[in-house]
């Protein structure tokens, strides 16, 4: 006997069943802004020869491609579930965020290597042109940040998109500061230092996002969920004698699930208590833990069924 599933689609953002929201319009606008930044800063990097601006251009290009991937993912996530794809394309947002993080990490490593080289061989960089392109990039990024800020916590996909634009805005600040320093002091290494600063912004955030999305793909237990605590709560229910084969994972943002085999007394199958115990287990988990109970599965069984199961299941 197991808890039923309801995988019907929904477009409501932030709904209790973890349904994805529709953020495509915001992503389209943010993508358009970022694509314009790429073109503008690419021209600027050629005109000025600035590493900081070149790095910020590469970062913006990564942002634009990441936002395009996020847009595709946001579209696929809204497709309904089918018999072949029981979760639809919900996990595409995790894969998209992982791809964006990998791109960001590559850009950050390149900027770090090139920045160190230019500390010892600083090229001549025109400060005024660098300042103009830095300001243009910052203004455009601020508009994109304002657009994505309210939905940044919706899922991994939107979070990755927001972080990319935010990091690019901070990179533009670095470009502006470098331009001011070069103009006022003639310190040419300021451009390389700004490039290293941008790399320092990119790499830690990219690594953290890769770690979090990797945990989802590896189906690790969701952060903040203690399975020993889950087992203890269920064991305190009347008629429950054992809980095993307990697993928890995250399908997509806002959709952590649990599966478990719950052993009950034999008489529960003759006096009608089995169904009541199942409902109590569902209520217990729903009341004490942040998981999607409608999408979780609890198998009610007696000791004979448990003993017939392989050791790998009984001791999980």
N, C-alpha and C positions, 0 to 999 in steps of 0.2 A: 504494500500500500504506500503510495507516495503522494506528495503534494503536487497539485496540478500546475500547469504552465499556461501563461497568457503572453504570447509573443506578438500580439497585435501592434501595428505601428501607431505612432502618435507624433504629432509635430509640436506638441506643447513643450516649451523649454522649461527645464527644471521641474518636470512632473515627478510624482512619487515613484513611478516605475522606471525612471532613468531614461525616458524618451529624449531623443536628440532635438535640439531647437534648430530653427532655420535661420542661419546667420549669413546666407549667401549674399544678400544685398550689401551688407557691411564689408564683406570680404572683397566683393567686386570693386567697391570704391577704394578700399585700402590698397588693392592690387594696382589699380590705375594710378594712384598717387605714388606708390613705390616704383612702378615702372617709369614714371616721369622722373623720379629722383635718380634712377639708374642712368638714364640718358643724360641728364644734366651733369651728374657727377663724373660720368665717363668722359664727357667733353672737358670738364674741369681738370681731371687727372692728366689728360693729354696736354692741356694748355700749361699747367703748373708743374707737372712732373712730381707732384707730392705723393709720398708713400701713404700718409694719413688719408688723403683724399682717395687714392687708389684702393686702399684697404676698405674705406667706407663705401666705395663704389662696389667692390666685390661683395661686401656685406649686404648692400642694398640689392644687388643682383640675387644673392642668396635669399634675401627677404622676399623679393618678387616671385622667384620660383617657388619658395615655400608657401607664399600666399596663394599661388596658383594651385599647388598641390592641396592646400587646405580647402580651396574652393571646390576642387574635384571631390575631395573627401566629404565635404559638407553636403554635396549633392548626392553622393552614393549612400551616405548615412541615412538619408530620408527614404530610401527605397524600402518597400515592405518586405517582411520575412517571407520565405517560401519553404516548401518541403525540403529543398536541397540546401538552402541557406537559412537555417532556423533562427539565426540572429541577424539576418539581413546582412548589411555591410557596416554594422556598428563598430567593429574593430578597425575599420579602415582609418579612423581618426588616430588610433594609436600608432599604426604603421606610418601614417603621414608625418606625425610628430617626430617619430624616430628618424625618418629620412631627413627632415629639416634640421634636426639636431646634429646629424652626421655632416651635413653640408656646412653648418655653422662651425663645427669643430675643425673641419679642413681649412676654412678661411682663417680661423684664429691661429692655427699652427703656422700657416704661410705668413701671416702678418708678423708673428713673433720672430720667425727666422729672418725675414727681410728687414725688420726693424732693428735687430741686433747688428746686421751687416751695415746698415746706413748710419748707425751711431759712430762707426769708424770711418765711413766714407760718405759724409752728408752732401747731397747734391744741392744746387742753388734752387730755391723755391720762391716764386713771387708771392709775397705776403698778401697784397691787396686782392688779387684774383682768388687766392686760397680762401680768404675771408668771405668773399661774395658767395662762392659756391658752398661754403660751410653754412652760411646763414640760410641760403635757399633750401638746403637739405634739412636743416633743423625745423624750419617753418612747416615744410611739407610733412615731416615726421610727426610734429605736434598735432597736426590735423588728423593723421592716421591713428595716433594714440587715442585722441578724444573719441574717435569713431569706434575703436575696438575695446576701450577700457571697461565698459559696462558688461561685456560678454566674455571677458577674459577667463572667468572661472567656470564657464559652462562645460568645457571638456578639454582634453589634452590638445586637440586640434586648435581651438581658439586660444588657448594659453600659449602654445608655441608661436602662433601668428602674432600675438600681442608682444611677447618677449622679443621677437625679432625686430619689430618696429621700435620698441623701447630701446633696445641696444643700439639700433642704428641712429636714434636721436642722440643718445649719449656719445656715439661716435662722432656725430656732427658737432657736438659741443667740443670734443677733443680737437677737431679740425679748426674750429674758431679760435680756441685758446692757442693752438700752435701758430696760427696766422698772426695773432696779436703779439705773441712773444717774438716771432721772427721780425715783425715790423718794428718793434720797439727796442729790441736788444741785438738783433742780428744773429741770434743763437740758432744756427741752421739745424742743429740736432733736435730742436723742438718738434720738427715734423716726424722724425723717427720715434721720438718718445710718445707722441700722440698715437702713432700706429701701434706701438706696444700697449698703450692704454686701451685702445679698441680691442686688441687681442685679449687683454686681461678681462674685458667685459664679456667677450664671446665664449671663451673656453670653459670657464666654470659653469655657466648657465647651460651650455650645450651638454656638458658632461652630466649635469644633474638631470636634465630632461631625458638623456639617453638611458640613464640608470632607472628612472621611474617608468619609462615606457618599456624598457627591457624587462622589468619586474612583472608588468602586466602580461607581456607576451610569454614569459616563462611560467605564468600562472602562479606566482608567489602569493602568499596570504596578503590580503590588502593591509596597508599600513593602519595601525590603530586597532586592528581586530585580533584579539587573543583567543586562539582556538581552545586553549585549556579552560579559559573562562566560559566559552560557549558550551563546552562539554559539561562543566560543573553546573551550569544553569539548567541544562536539560536533565542531568542526572537527578536533580532535586525534585523533578516532577513525580507525581504519584504513578506507580506501576512501571516506571522505567528502571531497568536493571543494568543496562550497558549502552554506551554510545561508541561506535567505532566507524572506521572508514570515513572520517571527518575531513573534509577538504573545503577550502575557500579560495576563490579567485575573483578577478575583475574582468568582466567581459569588455567593458568600455567605461568611459568616465561616468560616474554616478550609477554604476550597475555592478556592485559587488554581490556575489552569490555564494551560497553554502550548499554542500551535499553531505548527508550523513545517514548511517544505518542506526536506527534506534531500536534496541531490544526491549520488549515489554513482557510482562508475565503472560503465561500461556492462557490464563482465563480471560484475558482481554479479547481474545479472538472468539470466545463463546458467549460472553456477556455483553458484547457491543462496545466495550471500552476502547478498542483499537482506534476507531475513528475519532473518539474524543481525545485520546492521547495525541494523535496527529495534529489536531487543532490546537491543543495546548502547546505542543512543540513550536508550531508556527507562531503562535501568539507570544511565546516566551522569547523567541529569537527577534521578532519584530519589535518588541517592547524594550529590549536591552541592547540591541546591536544595530548598527547602521548597515543593513544588507537588504537586498531586494528579495523579500520573502516570496512574492508571487513567482519569481524566477528561480527559486531554490527548490531542492528536492530532498525530502526526508522519507526514507524507507523504513516502515514499521515491520519488525520481524520478531519471532520468538527465539529462544535459545537454541532450538534444534536447527533452525535455518542458519543461525550464526555459526554454530559448530561445523556445519557442512561447507562453509565458505573457506577459501584458501587462506593460509596464515597471513599472506600479504594484505588481505582485506581485513581480517579480524584484528590485526595488530596495528592498523593504520590510525 
